[in-house]
Amino acid sequence: QVQLVESGGGLVQAGGSLRLSCAAASSGRTFSSTAMGWFRQAPGKEREFVAAISCGGGSTIYADSVKGRFTISRDNAKNTVYLPMNSLKPEDTAVYHCAAALRCGLRTQWNQYSYWGQGTQVTVSS
């Protein structure tokens, strides 16, 4: 079982920055054996992949829409994954969820993840 809690969302003007965090708590599973990802969902839209990071943190992958602006990272000693977001655009407005996969590797599909956080709202004003 893995519990995920996101934080760091908020309201920001276009061009601004936010840093999302996702703290993980697990029973019987080490964080370093859990691949992590970020997804987002805007009102009326489907859940969208944002970024993913491998168990050790050495590999990452991004959606084209955020490449060069967002950076996913993790601190396995703190059981936390981060998503600094720069040059934010109004179209980045969504609820952002972190997710945990039971196997290592880069995963971009929502159904490859087993655990989800409740999400944190990011709103970018124009």
Disulfide bonds with the S-S distance in Angstrom:
Cys22-Cys98 1.93
Cys55-Cys104 1.98
